[in-house]
Amino acid sequence: MFPRKYRVHIFLTIIALVIIFYPVLSRKPDQQRIDASTVAATGFFELVDAGQYAQSWENCAAYLKSEVPKEEWITKLSAVRSAAGQFLERKQKDYTYTRNMNEGIPDGEYMVYYFDSKFQNKEDLTETVTVMLESDNVWRVAGYFIE
């Protein structure tokens, strides 16, 4: 066994590590949440890649619909996607899970996915799609950015 003075140091080190890592580990979503939110993001991309912008808006979260009118969504998405050209490839590079977003955004569970994407006219774009869990327990897109 360790001498008493080392046991105290080991104990304090373990406590410090728990304090540091517990918040990070406790924010990791379970696999069911990851799978369900990924399905929502994938379905969204299928519609957008096919040019079905109106249908993509219809399938979005109520929050997005309240912030962005359908016509504005279609106009902006059409302009951005036509400038980028035909979709070629998309690879997920990361995701973030959070229970709350920023001020002014409804409380809830969110998954933010980041993709490296290639289009005909632009090869180095990052697509970010935010998916939120709505009150009916369905994940829906609450934000989409391409840069």
N, C-alpha and C positions, 0 to 999 in steps of 0.2 A: 504494500500500500504506500501511497505518497505521504511524505511528512505533512504535518498539520498546516504549515505555512503555504505549502504548494496546493493543498486541497482548497484552501480559501481562494487562491488565485485562479485555479481551474474552475471553481464554482462561479466566480465573478465573470470570467471569460465566457462561460456558457450562457449566463444570464444576459450579458451584453450582446452576444450573437443572436439570442432569441429576440431581444428588443429590436435589433437592427433588421432581422430577416422576417419576423412574423408579419408585419404589414405587407410586405411584398408577396409572401406566400399566401396570405389569406385573400389576396385580391385576384388570384388565379381562378378562372372559371372552370367549372367541371366540363367534361367532354361533351355532355348533352347540350350545354349552352353553345359550345364552340361549333358543334355539328349543325344545330338549328340555325344559328346566325350565319354560318357559312352558306347554308342552303339559300337563305334570304339574299345574301350578297351575290351568289352565283346566278340566281334567278333574275335579279336586277340587271346584271351584266348581259345575260342572254337577251333581254329585251332591248337594252341600250345598243348593244352591238348589232342587233337586227334593225336598228333605226325606229323602233317602236317607242318613241319618247312619251307619247300620250299614255300608253299603257304602263310605262315605267312609273309615271307620276301617280296613276291610279293605284298602283301597288305600294306606294310609299307610306310612311308613317303619317299619322294625322298632324303631327307637329310640322313636318316639312310642308304638307299641303296648306296649313294655315299661314306659313311664312312665305311661300312661293306660289303664286297663282299658276295654274296649269299652262296658260298661254306663255307666260314668262319662262317657265321651265322648258317648254318645247323650243322656244326661240333661242335661249341661251345654250341649251344642250346641242341643238342643231348647229349653231355657229361654232362651238368648240370642237365638236366631233367632225364637222366638215373641214375645218382647218387642219385637224390632225390627220385626216385621211382614213382610209380603210383600216379597221382593226386587224393586227397581225398576231400579236402574242401578249400574254399576261402571266406574270409569275408573282405569287404572293411572297412578299419579303418579310412581313411582320404583322403583328396585331397587338392591340391593347384592349384590356377589359377594364371597365370602371363602373362603379355604381352610380356616380353622379357626374355630370358634365360641369360646364362653366355657368356662371351667373346668367340668368335669362334663359337657360335651357332647362326643360322639365327634368325633375329628379327621376331616376330610373336606372336600368342596366343598359350599358352600351358596349358594343364591340366596334373598334375602329380598325379596319383592315387597310394595309398599305401594299400596293402592287407596283412592280416595275413593268411598264407596258410599252409595247412597240406598235406604232401605227405607220401607215404608208408614208406620210409626210414628216413625221416626228418619231424618232426611235428611242429617245430617252425621256419618257414621261413617267410621272408618278401619279397613280390614281389612288385616291383615298375615299373609301366608302364607310360611312358610319351607320351601323345598324342598331336599332333600339328595341327592347322588349316592351311591347305595348300591354295595356291592361287586360287584353284578351289572351295573353301569353303567346303572342305571335311576334316573331322578329320581323321588323320592317325597316327599310332604308330611311334614315333621317337626314342624310347628307351625302353629297357626292362632289368631289373636287378632282380636277385634273390639272396638272401643272408640269 
